[in-house]
Amino acid sequence: MRKESPPGRVDPNAQADPEAAAAPAPGRDAGLYARIIAAQNEIVLLAHDPNQVVDAVIRRACELTRSAGAVVEILDDDHFVYWVANGSAAAQVGMRVAAKDSLSGLCVARNEVLRCDDSERDPRVNREACRRVGLRSMLVTPLVYEDKPFGVLKVLSPYPRAYRAPDVRTMRMMAALVGAALGHALGYSDLLSEYRGHLAAEHEAAQVKSDLAGRIRTLIRDHALAIVYQPIVSLSDGHVLAYEALSRFPAGTPTPDVWFVQAAEVGLGLALELEAARAALSRLDDIPHPCRLSINASPDTIVSDAFRALLAAHDTARVIVEITEHTTVADYERLCAVLRDLQARGVMVAIDDAGAGFASLRHILYVSPDIIKLDISLTRGIDRDLRRQTLVSAIRTFASGTNATVVVEGVETERESRTLARLGIEYGQGYHLGRPAPLDAIPVPAI
């Protein structure tokens, strides 16, 4: 039994000249026509949405012609622009090819389906563009709306002589409907305007991203991130359990939360978190004994080899690692294994901002933390809010049953502090108990 050829490649045992087999085979063509009709029906049903239409067009064109990739090229003045593509052509979206001396330009000029059997030998093609895309053979179909050509549909293969006469007929049968559907869904001028706007927006976004990445790399290189320390204080006798290290960035720039989010967006989240941890841990020996130093890290940073190596260079029995609330965890099993290893080396594990979102509650259930830090949203006005008091009491009961300590963030008033102490909360953190400050300037907390 003969195996099927890979997408976009002709069976080497087939006839060298596809036109010699142009006579239709009724049984085979019946199946082909059925697939074409199914494709046409799908495209018609999506005609109200140009994005779905074009996605269906290139997907179906690839399927019907066994192609490695397909692209819709839009005519923009004297150039064709790769607007939407899939498969092997997907990486070339946005590429511009001069209409002159290209098969796409000739296709539109003649208003007919054209076939290239070998781009290295065909004088009609733009050979440099073909090499960039990685194609050796292709079929190009004109897209026409209201008698006006606005682009082409192209299917391609990295192999020479990949297409036969039935493939040409398939593209010819698809051409009119595809052009009408795309033209109807989004008029040519709107299509071109959308493309130009999309291209400009992508360029602007890429520039913003590049500039942002450059600023973050410079900040890390120059060690321009400063650390302030805020005490975590006993609500019963005022002793300090630990100092949380908080990052501060140059004046006039975004808040720390925004910096870390933006760093993650440009692929520098780990690097920035490691820089913050490095800066904080560099002062660990200056933290009064037996107080601990609490540092923040996302799950992705915690499981990294670089973070564990950084911790290993310090007295881990004096470190608390707070798991930030803001990122989801893809692999809890791996995270928990790393945290258990850290706990075995004396590190205390805390869940930060508990109650601010669903992720923190999942962390509590999966991680078995030593400390649960309640978000400021549960603290503000708790002395006047019975519901908040009931919720905090319930969390304290849960923590007690799992041998975890509760720390309440955002304690701003004496009344809040006294209410929390009455509810059995052991530790608090907030401006009333001690403001963030450089380590050498931290005031003695007062209850």
C-alpha positions as CSV (number, residue, x, y, z in Angstrom):
1,M,0.0,0.0,0.0
2,R,1.4,3.4,-1.0
3,K,1.9,5.8,1.9
4,E,0.5,9.3,1.7
5,S,2.9,12.1,0.8
6,P,3.6,14.7,3.4
7,P,1.7,18.0,3.1
8,G,2.7,20.0,0.1
9,R,4.8,17.2,-1.5
10,V,3.9,15.2,-4.6
11,D,4.3,11.4,-4.5
12,P,7.6,10.8,-6.3
13,N,6.0,7.9,-8.1
14,A,3.4,10.3,-9.6
15,Q,3.6,11.7,-13.2
16,A,6.1,14.4,-13.6
17,D,3.7,16.6,-15.6
18,P,0.5,17.2,-13.7
19,E,-1.3,18.5,-16.7
20,A,-1.0,15.1,-18.3
21,A,-3.5,13.9,-15.7
22,A,-6.0,16.7,-16.3
23,A,-8.9,14.4,-17.1
24,P,-11.1,14.2,-14.1
25,A,-11.6,10.9,-12.2
26,P,-15.3,10.8,-11.3
27,G,-15.0,9.0,-8.0
28,R,-12.0,11.1,-6.8
29,D,-13.5,14.4,-8.0
30,A,-16.8,13.6,-6.3
31,G,-15.0,13.5,-3.0
32,L,-13.0,16.6,-3.8
33,Y,-16.2,18.5,-4.8
34,A,-17.8,17.5,-1.6
35,R,-14.9,18.9,0.4
36,I,-14.9,22.1,-1.6
37,I,-18.7,22.5,-1.0
38,A,-18.1,22.0,2.7
39,A,-15.4,24.6,2.7
40,Q,-17.6,27.0,0.8
41,N,-20.5,26.5,3.2
42,E,-18.2,27.2,6.2
43,I,-16.9,30.4,4.6
44,V,-20.4,31.6,3.7
45,L,-21.7,31.0,7.3
46,L,-18.8,33.1,8.6
47,A,-19.2,35.9,6.1
48,H,-20.2,38.5,8.8
49,D,-16.8,38.2,10.5
50,P,-13.7,39.0,8.3
51,N,-11.2,37.5,10.7
52,Q,-13.1,34.2,10.9
53,V,-13.5,34.2,7.1
54,V,-9.9,34.6,6.3
55,D,-8.9,32.1,8.9
56,A,-11.3,29.6,7.4
57,V,-10.1,30.4,3.9
58,I,-6.4,29.7,4.5
59,R,-7.1,26.6,6.6
60,R,-9.4,25.1,4.0
61,A,-7.1,26.0,1.2
62,C,-4.3,24.1,2.9
63,E,-6.5,21.1,3.5
64,L,-7.9,20.9,0.0
65,T,-4.5,21.2,-1.7
66,R,-2.3,19.4,0.9
67,S,-0.2,22.5,1.3
68,A,2.4,23.3,3.9
69,G,1.1,26.9,4.2
70,A,-1.4,29.4,2.9
71,V,-1.5,33.2,2.9
72,V,-3.9,36.0,1.9
73,E,-1.9,38.8,0.3
74,I,-3.5,42.3,0.2
75,L,-2.7,44.7,-2.6
76,D,-1.3,47.9,-1.2
77,D,-0.5,50.4,-3.9
78,D,2.3,48.6,-5.9
79,H,3.1,45.9,-3.3
80,F,1.5,42.8,-1.9
81,V,1.4,42.5,1.8
82,Y,1.2,39.2,3.7
83,W,-1.9,39.9,5.7
84,V,-2.9,36.6,7.3
85,A,-0.9,33.3,7.0
86,N,-0.7,29.9,8.5
87,G,1.7,26.9,8.4
88,S,5.1,27.5,7.0
89,A,4.1,31.1,5.9
90,A,2.9,32.2,9.4
91,A,6.2,33.8,10.3
92,Q,6.1,36.1,7.3
93,V,3.0,38.1,8.2
94,G,3.7,41.7,7.4
95,M,6.2,41.0,4.6
96,R,5.9,43.2,1.5
97,V,6.6,42.0,-2.0
98,A,6.6,44.2,-5.1
99,A,3.8,43.4,-7.4
100,K,6.0,43.9,-10.4
101,D,8.0,40.8,-11.3
102,S,6.0,38.6,-8.9
103,L,3.6,35.8,-9.6
104,S,1.0,37.5,-7.4
105,G,1.2,40.6,-9.6
106,L,0.9,38.5,-12.8
107,C,-2.0,36.6,-11.2
108,V,-4.0,39.8,-10.6
109,A,-3.1,41.2,-14.0
110,R,-4.4,38.1,-15.8
111,N,-7.2,37.5,-13.3
112,E,-6.5,33.7,-13.3
113,V,-5.0,31.0,-11.1
114,L,-1.3,30.6,-11.8
115,R,0.9,27.7,-10.8
116,C,4.6,27.7,-10.2
117,D,6.2,24.2,-10.2
118,D,9.7,25.3,-9.2
119,S,10.5,28.8,-8.0
120,E,14.2,28.3,-8.6
121,R,13.5,27.8,-12.3
122,D,10.4,30.0,-12.9
123,P,11.3,33.4,-14.3
124,R,7.9,34.9,-13.3
125,V,8.5,34.8,-9.5
126,N,10.3,36.9,-7.1
127,R,13.0,34.4,-6.2
128,E,14.3,36.2,-3.2
129,A,10.9,36.4,-1.6
130,C,10.3,32.7,-2.3
131,R,13.5,31.8,-0.6
132,R,12.6,33.9,2.4
133,V,9.3,32.2,2.8
134,G,10.8,28.8,2.1
135,L,8.6,27.8,-0.9
136,R,9.5,25.9,-4.0
137,S,6.1,25.6,-5.6
138,M,2.8,27.5,-5.3
139,L,-0.7,28.2,-6.6
140,V,-1.8,31.8,-6.7
141,T,-5.5,32.7,-7.0
142,P,-6.8,36.3,-7.6
143,L,-9.2,37.8,-5.0
144,V,-11.8,40.0,-6.7
145,Y,-14.7,42.0,-5.3
146,E,-17.1,44.0,-7.4
147,D,-14.8,43.4,-10.4
148,K,-11.9,45.0,-8.5
149,P,-8.9,42.8,-7.6
150,F,-7.7,43.4,-4.0
151,G,-5.3,40.6,-3.4
152,V,-4.4,36.9,-3.9
153,L,-4.9,33.6,-2.0
154,K,-1.7,31.6,-2.2
155,V,-0.9,28.1,-1.2
156,L,2.6,26.9,-1.0
157,S,5.0,24.0,-0.6
158,P,8.7,23.6,0.2
159,Y,8.9,21.0,-2.5
160,P,9.0,21.5,-6.3
161,R,6.1,20.2,-8.5
162,A,3.8,19.8,-5.5
163,Y,0.6,20.7,-7.3
164,R,-1.5,19.0,-10.0
165,A,-4.4,19.9,-12.3
166,P,-7.0,19.0,-9.7
167,D,-5.4,21.5,-7.3
168,V,-5.7,24.3,-9.9
169,R,-9.4,23.4,-10.4
170,T,-9.9,23.5,-6.7
171,M,-8.4,27.0,-6.3
172,R,-10.3,28.2,-9.4
173,M,-13.6,26.9,-7.8
174,M,-12.8,28.6,-4.5
175,A,-11.6,31.9,-6.0
176,A,-14.9,33.6,-6.7
177,L,-16.6,32.7,-3.4
178,V,-13.5,33.6,-1.3
179,G,-13.2,37.0,-3.0
180,A,-16.9,37.8,-2.6
181,A,-16.9,36.6,1.0
182,L,-13.9,38.6,2.1
183,G,-15.0,41.6,0.1
184,H,-18.5,41.4,1.6
185,A,-17.2,41.0,5.2
186,L,-14.9,43.9,4.9
187,G,-14.7,46.3,2.0
188,Y,-11.4,46.7,0.3
189,S,-10.7,50.1,1.7
190,D,-11.7,49.0,5.2
191,L,-9.5,45.9,4.9
192,L,-6.5,47.9,3.9
193,S,-7.2,50.5,6.6
194,E,-7.4,47.8,9.2
195,Y,-4.2,46.2,8.0
196,R,-2.3,49.5,8.1
197,G,-3.7,50.3,11.5
198,H,-2.9,46.9,12.7
199,L,0.7,47.1,11.4
200,A,1.2,50.6,12.9
201,A,-0.2,49.4,16.3
202,E,2.1,46.3,16.2
203,H,5.1,48.5,15.4
204,E,4.3,50.9,18.1
205,A,3.7,48.1,20.6
206,A,7.0,46.5,19.6
207,Q,8.8,49.8,20.1
208,V,7.2,50.3,23.5
209,K,8.2,46.8,24.5
210,S,11.7,47.2,23.3
211,D,12.1,50.5,25.2
212,L,10.7,49.0,28.4
213,A,13.0,46.0,28.2
214,G,15.9,48.4,27.8
215,R,15.0,50.4,30.9
216,I,14.6,47.3,33.0
217,R,17.9,45.9,31.8
218,T,19.6,49.2,32.6
219,L,18.0,49.3,36.1
220,I,19.3,45.8,36.8
221,R,22.7,46.4,35.4
222,D,23.1,49.6,37.4
223,H,21.6,48.1,40.6
224,A,19.3,51.1,40.7
225,L,16.5,49.3,42.6
226,A,16.4,50.3,46.3
227,I,15.1,48.3,49.2
228,V,13.1,49.5,52.2
229,Y,12.1,47.3,55.1
230,Q,8.8,47.2,57.0
231,P,8.5,45.4,60.3
232,I,6.0,42.6,61.0
233,V,5.0,43.2,64.6
234,S,3.5,41.2,67.4
235,L,0.1,42.6,68.3
236,S,0.4,41.4,71.9
237,D,3.8,42.6,73.0
238,G,5.2,44.6,70.1
239,H,8.3,42.5,69.3
240,V,9.3,42.3,65.6
241,L,9.0,38.9,64.0
242,A,10.6,39.9,60.6
243,Y,11.2,42.8,58.2
244,E,9.6,42.6,54.8
245,A,11.9,43.8,52.0
246,L,10.0,46.1,49.6
247,S,11.3,47.3,46.3
248,R,11.5,51.0,45.4
249,F,12.2,52.3,41.9
250,P,13.6,55.6,40.6
251,A,11.3,58.6,41.3
252,G,8.8,59.5,38.6
253,T,8.5,56.0,37.4
254,P,5.6,53.5,37.8
255,T,4.8,51.8,41.1
256,P,6.7,48.6,42.0
257,D,3.7,46.4,41.1
258,V,3.7,47.9,37.6
259,W,7.4,47.4,37.2
260,F,7.2,43.7,38.0
261,V,4.2,43.1,35.8
262,Q,5.9,44.9,32.9
263,A,9.1,43.0,33.4
264,A,7.1,39.7,33.2
265,E,5.5,41.0,29.9
266,V,8.9,41.5,28.3
267,G,10.4,38.3,29.5
268,L,12.5,39.9,32.3
269,G,10.3,39.0,35.3
270,L,12.7,36.5,36.7
271,A,15.7,38.8,36.2
272,L,14.0,41.7,38.0
273,E,12.8,39.5,40.9
274,L,16.2,38.0,41.3
275,E,17.7,41.5,41.4
276,A,15.2,42.6,44.1
277,A,16.0,39.4,46.2
278,R,19.7,39.9,45.8
279,A,19.5,43.5,47.0
280,A,17.3,42.5,50.0
281,L,19.5,39.5,51.0
282,S,22.6,41.6,50.8
283,R,21.4,43.3,54.1
284,L,20.4,40.0,55.9
285,D,23.3,40.2,58.3
286,D,22.2,43.7,59.3
287,I,18.8,42.5,60.4
288,P,18.7,42.4,64.2
289,H,18.7,38.8,65.5
290,P,16.5,36.8,65.8
291,C,14.3,38.7,63.3
292,R,13.9,37.2,59.9
293,L,14.0,38.8,56.5
294,S,10.9,38.4,54.3
295,I,11.3,38.5,50.5
296,N,8.7,38.3,47.8
297,A,8.9,35.9,44.8
298,S,6.5,34.6,42.2
299,P,6.0,30.8,41.8
300,D,8.1,30.8,38.5
301,T,11.0,32.5,40.4
302,I,10.8,30.2,43.4
303,V,11.2,27.1,41.2
304,S,14.2,28.6,39.3
305,D,17.7,27.3,39.9
306,A,19.0,30.8,40.2
307,F,16.7,31.7,43.1
308,R,17.6,28.6,45.0
309,A,21.3,29.2,44.4
310,L,20.8,32.8,45.7
311,L,19.2,31.6,48.9
312,A,21.8,28.9,49.4
313,A,24.4,31.6,49.8
314,H,22.7,33.0,52.9
315,D,21.4,31.8,56.3
316,T,18.1,30.3,55.1
317,A,17.0,29.8,58.7
318,R,16.5,33.6,58.8
319,V,14.5,34.0,55.6
320,I,10.8,34.1,54.8
321,V,9.7,33.6,51.2
322,E,6.4,35.2,50.4
323,I,4.6,33.7,47.4
324,T,3.1,36.6,45.4
325,E,-0.6,36.4,44.6
326,H,-0.5,37.7,41.1
327,T,0.5,34.7,39.0
328,T,-1.1,31.4,38.4
329,V,0.8,28.2,39.1
330,A,1.1,25.8,36.1
331,D,2.7,23.0,38.2
332,Y,1.8,22.9,41.9
333,E,3.6,19.5,42.3
334,R,6.9,21.0,41.3
335,L,6.3,24.2,43.3
336,C,5.4,22.3,46.5
337,A,8.5,20.0,46.1
338,V,10.8,23.1,45.9
339,L,9.0,24.7,48.9
340,R,9.3,21.6,51.0
341,D,13.0,21.5,50.3
342,L,13.3,25.2,51.3
343,Q,11.4,24.6,54.5
344,A,13.7,21.6,55.3
345,R,16.5,24.1,55.2
346,G,14.8,26.5,57.6
347,V,13.0,28.9,55.2
348,M,9.5,29.9,56.3
349,V,6.9,30.0,53.5
350,A,4.2,32.7,53.5
351,I,1.2,33.3,51.2
352,D,1.0,37.0,50.4
353,D,-2.2,39.0,50.0
354,A,-4.5,36.1,51.0
355,G,-8.1,36.9,50.4
356,A,-7.3,39.3,47.5
357,G,-8.1,36.7,44.9
358,F,-8.8,33.0,44.2
359,A,-5.1,32.3,43.4
360,S,-4.1,33.0,47.0
361,L,-6.7,30.6,48.4
362,R,-5.4,27.8,46.1
363,H,-1.9,28.5,47.3
364,I,-3.0,28.0,50.9
365,L,-4.6,24.7,50.1
366,Y,-1.8,23.3,48.0
367,V,1.3,24.8,49.6
368,S,0.9,24.2,53.4
369,P,2.4,27.6,54.3
370,D,4.0,28.6,57.6
371,I,2.5,32.1,57.4
372,I,-0.8,33.4,55.9
373,K,-0.7,37.1,55.3
374,L,-4.2,38.6,55.0
375,D,-4.7,41.3,52.4
376,I,-5.4,44.9,53.4
377,S,-8.9,44.6,51.9
378,L,-9.8,42.4,54.9
379,T,-8.3,44.8,57.4
380,R,-9.5,48.2,56.4
381,G,-12.2,49.3,58.9
382,I,-12.3,45.9,60.6
383,D,-13.0,47.6,63.9
384,R,-16.4,48.7,62.5
385,D,-17.3,45.7,60.3
386,L,-18.6,42.6,61.9
387,R,-18.5,40.6,58.7
388,R,-14.7,41.3,58.3
389,Q,-14.2,40.3,61.9
390,T,-16.1,37.0,61.3
391,L,-14.1,36.2,58.2
392,V,-10.7,37.0,59.8
393,S,-11.7,34.8,62.8
394,A,-12.6,32.0,60.5
395,I,-9.2,32.2,58.7
396,R,-7.4,32.3,62.0
397,T,-9.2,29.1,63.0
398,F,-8.2,27.5,59.7
399,A,-4.6,28.6,60.2
400,S,-4.5,27.3,63.7
401,G,-5.7,23.9,62.5
402,T,-2.9,23.8,59.9
403,N,-0.1,25.1,62.2
404,A,0.2,28.4,60.3
405,T,0.7,31.9,61.7
406,V,-1.6,34.7,60.6
407,V,-0.1,38.1,59.7
408,V,-2.6,40.9,58.9
409,E,-1.4,43.6,56.4
410,G,-2.6,47.2,56.2
411,V,-3.0,47.9,59.9
412,E,-3.4,51.7,59.9
413,T,-5.1,52.6,63.2
414,E,-4.9,51.8,66.9
415,R,-8.5,50.6,66.8
416,E,-7.8,48.1,64.0
417,S,-4.8,46.8,65.9
418,R,-6.7,46.3,69.1
419,T,-9.6,44.6,67.3
420,L,-7.3,42.2,65.5
421,A,-5.5,41.4,68.8
422,R,-8.9,40.7,70.4
423,L,-9.7,38.3,67.5
424,G,-6.5,36.3,68.3
425,I,-4.4,37.6,65.4
426,E,-0.7,37.3,66.4
427,Y,1.1,39.6,64.0
428,G,0.3,42.8,62.0
429,Q,2.0,45.0,59.4
430,G,1.1,48.5,58.4
431,Y,1.8,52.2,58.8
432,H,0.4,52.2,62.4
433,L,3.0,49.6,63.4
434,G,6.0,50.8,61.3
435,R,6.5,52.5,58.0
436,P,8.8,51.1,55.3
437,A,12.2,52.7,55.6
438,P,15.8,52.1,54.8
439,L,17.2,49.5,57.3
440,D,19.3,52.0,59.2
441,A,16.3,54.4,59.7
442,I,13.6,52.0,60.8
443,P,11.8,53.4,63.9
444,V,11.1,51.3,66.9
445,P,7.5,50.1,66.5
446,A,4.9,51.2,69.1
447,I,1.7,49.5,69.9
